Amino acid sequence: MKVLVTGGAGYIGSTICSALEDSGHCPVILDNLITGRPEFTANRIFYKGDIADNNLLNNIFSDHPDIFCVIHCAALIIVPESTEKPYDYYHENVAKSLELFRFLSQEGCHRVVFSSSASIYDKTANFKVTEESPLAPGSPYARTKYMMEMVLQDFCQAYKLQGIALRYFNPIGADPKMRSGIHVKNPSHVMGKMVDVALGKDPVFKITGVNWPTRDGSGIRDYIHVYDLARAHVSAVEKFESAFLQSGQNDYLVINLGTGNGVTVKELVKAFETAYGQTITTQEAPPRPGDIAGAYANCDRAETLLKWKCTKNITEGIADALEWGRIRESRLNWS
Ligand SMILES: NC(=O)c1ccc[n+]([C@@H]2O[C@H](COP(=O)([O-])OP(=O)(O)OC[C@H]3O[C@@H](n4cnc5c(N)ncnc54)[C@H](O)[C@@H]3O)[C@@H](O)[C@H]2O)c1
């Protein structure tokens, strides 16, 4: 099947493209490279441009009328930056997605898979969340995801669209065949920072937030291997029709994508040190703006509707992150 992947030059979008190809599908990438990497588009159908560019969208769909589904990953994604630059985040993630969804509902393809985020969940006493758990997005970034879920749901109800919002927990690792991985010079996510400390690029790994009400005070997350996450998108495309039939819903579904296991940051440091074979220097620090205690996923719905579950463990995620960290400078032309 042919699948349009917006943000397909990014960390997750490029891994989705690899997983689609591994299953015999054909990704078509739309990315303006604001943060994404041209290297990840090599040997793939690639349109450089903006998701809100109506003319470009027209060209893509007239070149590829057989696009079966759109996976919408394109977004700005850095939580602390979103607290400093909310206009940019609402403009890129909300206003432009609104234009993309308008185009798709009128003339493009009517099946949409949307990259949402577990950061929209409210705090819960035991940190485990189902898709019905209360929502309370804690940052401008998270609010953009929450708003676009609501927009997608309303569009699906009013127009011909069918949408699946996938709420990602915390992706780690890299493509197991090392086709892509974290690409920013200074990663803001926990695993990228640990790898930078292990490789001597940063002196210390800061455990940001140590007074959360978790078992050891550090934040709790559900770390999912990025290739498992990518495979879930392949399942969402392949099972698109049957997921709706089975769920009894006509036009809109929300599905958590995680492992089902909560791991604290301090536990992740230990797992990292075991996989790495050495200790890393850590330092306790206050939470960053927009940080939350965290959550982990109940993934029953993904298993039932997408026939998907994770197959990779946290050690494999750490090992792939380390391997990618060692080679990425030779793969990416940052100059
Ligand atoms: N990385 C995570 O931890 C995480 C967690 C939950 C959800 N998500 C969601 O997954 C998606 C992908 O995240 P990622 O980690 O791969 O980020 P990324 O920055 O690596 O990829 C985003 C891609 O979108 C492109 N892009 C941004 N705005 C665009 C626009 N207006 N038009 C065209 N292309 C545009 C960028 O160039 C980049 O290639 C995002 O929607 C993000 O909100 C990520």
PDBQT file of the ligand as one rigid body, heavy atoms in Angstrom, charges set to zero:
ROOT
HETATM    1  N1  LIG A 401       9.693  11.797  20.078  1.00  0.00    +0.000 N 
HETATM    2  C1  LIG A 401       8.807  11.603  21.055  1.00  0.00    +0.000 C 
HETATM    3  O1  LIG A 401       9.178  11.333  22.197  1.00  0.00    +0.000 OA
HETATM    4  C2  LIG A 401       7.321  11.701  20.786  1.00  0.00    +0.000 A 
HETATM    5  C3  LIG A 401       6.407  11.305  21.779  1.00  0.00    +0.000 A 
HETATM    6  C4  LIG A 401       5.043  11.413  21.527  1.00  0.00    +0.000 A 
HETATM    7  C5  LIG A 401       4.595  11.886  20.298  1.00  0.00    +0.000 A 
HETATM    8  N2  LIG A 401       5.499  12.272  19.349  1.00  0.00    +0.000 N 
HETATM    9  C6  LIG A 401       5.005  12.797  18.085  1.00  0.00    +0.000 C 
HETATM   10  O2  LIG A 401       5.603  12.069  17.016  1.00  0.00    +0.000 OA
HETATM   11  C7  LIG A 401       5.749  12.913  15.886  1.00  0.00    +0.000 C 
HETATM   12  C8  LIG A 401       7.160  12.775  15.342  1.00  0.00    +0.000 C 
HETATM   13  O3  LIG A 401       8.091  13.159  16.350  1.00  0.00    +0.000 OA
HETATM   14  P1  LIG A 401       9.662  12.974  16.158  1.00  0.00    +0.000 P 
HETATM   15  O4  LIG A 401      10.237  12.642  17.473  1.00  0.00    +0.000 OA
HETATM   16  O5  LIG A 401       9.932  12.074  15.015  1.00  0.00    +0.000 OA
HETATM   17  O6  LIG A 401      10.101  14.480  15.808  1.00  0.00    +0.000 OA
HETATM   18  P2  LIG A 401      11.086  15.000  14.673  1.00  0.00    +0.000 P 
HETATM   19  O7  LIG A 401      11.348  16.440  14.962  1.00  0.00    +0.000 OA
HETATM   20  O8  LIG A 401      12.234  14.087  14.514  1.00  0.00    +0.000 OA
HETATM   21  O9  LIG A 401      10.180  14.878  13.372  1.00  0.00    +0.000 OA
HETATM   22  C9  LIG A 401       9.195  15.823  13.024  1.00  0.00    +0.000 C 
HETATM   23  C10 LIG A 401       9.304  16.029  11.527  1.00  0.00    +0.000 C 
HETATM   24  O10 LIG A 401       8.262  16.915  11.103  1.00  0.00    +0.000 OA
HETATM   25  C11 LIG A 401       8.814  17.822  10.158  1.00  0.00    +0.000 C 
HETATM   26  N3  LIG A 401       7.945  19.002  10.171  1.00  0.00    +0.000 N 
HETATM   27  C12 LIG A 401       7.662  19.809  11.234  1.00  0.00    +0.000 A 
HETATM   28  N4  LIG A 401       6.782  20.771  10.870  1.00  0.00    +0.000 NA
HETATM   29  C13 LIG A 401       6.492  20.545   9.545  1.00  0.00    +0.000 A 
HETATM   30  C14 LIG A 401       5.634  21.189   8.618  1.00  0.00    +0.000 A 
HETATM   31  N5  LIG A 401       4.914  22.271   8.953  1.00  0.00    +0.000 N 
HETATM   32  N6  LIG A 401       5.562  20.692   7.355  1.00  0.00    +0.000 NA
HETATM   33  C15 LIG A 401       6.308  19.608   6.993  1.00  0.00    +0.000 A 
HETATM   34  N7  LIG A 401       7.129  18.961   7.841  1.00  0.00    +0.000 NA
HETATM   35  C16 LIG A 401       7.225  19.437   9.110  1.00  0.00    +0.000 A 
HETATM   36  C17 LIG A 401      10.233  18.067  10.641  1.00  0.00    +0.000 C 
HETATM   37  O11 LIG A 401      11.098  18.553   9.642  1.00  0.00    +0.000 OA
HETATM   38  C18 LIG A 401      10.631  16.676  11.109  1.00  0.00    +0.000 C 
HETATM   39  O12 LIG A 401      11.216  15.913  10.078  1.00  0.00    +0.000 OA
HETATM   40  C19 LIG A 401       5.372  14.309  16.342  1.00  0.00    +0.000 C 
HETATM   41  O13 LIG A 401       4.048  14.597  15.901  1.00  0.00    +0.000 OA
HETATM   42  C20 LIG A 401       5.415  14.242  17.837  1.00  0.00    +0.000 C 
HETATM   43  O14 LIG A 401       4.536  15.147  18.451  1.00  0.00    +0.000 OA
HETATM   44  C21 LIG A 401       6.851  12.196  19.567  1.00  0.00    +0.000 A 
ENDROOT
TORSDOF 0
